[in-house]
Amino acid sequence: MKRTPLETEEELQWVLDYMLLPIVLDVLERDIRMLDTLKLKMPVIYIRSLRRVQDRVSSEMAAVRGKLRSRGIRVYDERRTKEQLEADFLCRGYHRKCSMLWGLVKSEVERKLCTYLELDLAE
């Protein structure tokens, strides 16, 4: 008899996205506040661009929450420690843990922002 895995790779990626997307929003909000304080010629253009990205991130967050809910996965605790980002979640009746070191969080946030902004840092 084949056992059902605790969570699939796709479901684990949803949990990771659930953890990362709020940080992406925090980064965007901080950058928007910083742009507002700079003496730019046309700050409205940059701010609107980042607000549009925020809207896309918020939509993706809602989609991820819906996917998790549809599979009966519930993230019930998130922590930001000095070393890492951690989450506890319930999947198919099992309590699971997920964590990412801050270096990985930073690179994943950068990767997501590049995707939203349609940038390639390798250029």
C-alpha positions as CSV (number, residue, x, y, z in Angstrom):
1,M,0.0,0.0,0.0
2,K,1.4,3.4,-1.0
3,R,1.4,6.0,1.7
4,T,0.3,9.6,1.1
5,P,3.2,12.0,1.6
6,L,2.9,14.4,4.5
7,E,2.9,17.3,2.0
8,T,3.8,17.5,-1.7
9,E,6.6,19.7,-3.0
10,E,4.0,22.0,-4.5
11,E,2.2,22.3,-1.1
12,L,5.5,23.0,0.7
13,Q,6.2,25.7,-1.9
14,W,2.8,27.2,-1.1
15,V,3.7,27.3,2.6
16,L,7.0,28.9,1.8
17,D,5.2,31.5,-0.4
18,Y,2.7,32.1,2.5
19,M,5.8,32.9,4.7
20,L,7.6,35.0,2.1
21,L,4.9,37.1,0.5
22,P,4.3,39.3,3.6
23,I,8.0,40.0,3.7
24,V,7.9,41.1,0.0
25,L,5.0,43.5,1.0
26,D,7.1,44.8,3.9
27,V,10.1,45.4,1.6
28,L,7.9,47.2,-0.9
29,E,6.2,49.4,1.7
30,R,9.6,50.4,3.2
31,D,10.9,51.3,-0.3
32,I,7.8,53.3,-1.1
33,R,8.2,55.3,2.1
34,M,11.9,55.9,1.3
35,L,11.0,57.0,-2.3
36,D,8.6,59.5,-0.8
37,T,11.3,61.2,1.2
38,L,13.8,61.5,-1.6
39,K,14.1,64.6,-3.9
40,L,13.1,62.8,-7.1
41,K,11.8,64.6,-10.2
42,M,8.9,62.2,-10.6
43,P,8.4,60.1,-7.5
44,V,4.8,59.4,-8.3
45,I,5.7,57.2,-11.2
46,Y,8.0,55.0,-9.1
47,I,5.6,54.8,-6.2
48,R,2.7,53.9,-8.4
49,S,4.8,51.2,-10.0
50,L,5.7,49.7,-6.7
51,R,2.0,50.0,-5.5
52,R,1.0,48.0,-8.6
53,V,3.5,45.3,-7.6
54,Q,2.0,45.4,-4.1
55,D,-1.4,44.7,-5.6
56,R,0.0,41.8,-7.5
57,V,1.7,40.4,-4.4
58,S,-1.6,40.8,-2.4
59,S,-3.5,38.9,-5.1
60,E,-0.9,36.1,-5.1
61,M,-1.2,35.9,-1.3
62,A,-4.9,35.5,-1.5
63,A,-4.5,32.8,-4.2
64,V,-1.9,31.0,-2.0
65,R,-4.2,31.1,1.0
66,G,-7.0,29.7,-1.1
67,K,-4.8,26.8,-2.3
68,L,-3.7,26.0,1.2
69,R,-7.3,26.1,2.4
70,S,-8.5,23.9,-0.4
71,R,-5.9,21.2,0.6
72,G,-6.7,21.5,4.3
73,I,-3.3,23.0,5.2
74,R,-3.3,25.6,7.9
75,V,-0.3,27.7,9.0
76,Y,-0.9,28.3,12.6
77,D,2.3,29.9,13.9
78,E,4.9,32.1,12.3
79,R,8.1,33.4,14.0
80,R,10.8,35.7,12.9
81,T,13.9,34.8,15.0
82,K,17.3,36.2,14.8
83,E,18.5,33.3,12.7
84,Q,15.6,32.4,10.6
85,L,11.9,32.6,9.5
86,E,9.9,29.7,11.0
87,A,6.4,28.4,10.6
88,D,4.3,25.6,12.1
89,F,1.6,24.2,9.9
90,L,-1.0,21.4,9.9
91,C,-1.2,19.1,6.9
92,R,-3.3,16.0,6.7
93,G,-3.5,15.9,10.5
94,Y,0.2,16.1,11.0
95,H,2.0,19.0,12.6
96,R,4.9,20.1,10.5
97,K,7.6,22.8,10.7
98,C,9.3,24.8,8.0
99,S,12.1,27.3,8.3
100,M,14.4,29.4,6.2
101,L,17.6,31.1,7.1
102,W,17.5,34.9,6.6
103,G,20.1,34.7,3.7
104,L,17.8,32.4,1.8
105,V,14.8,34.6,2.7
106,K,16.6,37.6,1.2
107,S,17.5,35.8,-2.0
108,E,14.0,34.5,-2.4
109,V,12.5,37.9,-1.8
110,E,14.9,39.4,-4.4
111,R,13.9,36.6,-6.9
112,K,10.2,37.3,-6.4
113,L,10.7,41.0,-6.8
114,C,12.6,40.5,-10.0
115,T,9.8,38.3,-11.3
116,Y,7.2,41.0,-10.5
117,L,9.3,43.8,-11.9
118,E,10.2,41.6,-14.9
119,L,13.9,42.1,-14.3
120,D,16.9,39.8,-14.9
121,L,19.7,40.6,-12.5
122,A,22.0,38.4,-14.7
123,E,22.1,41.0,-17.4
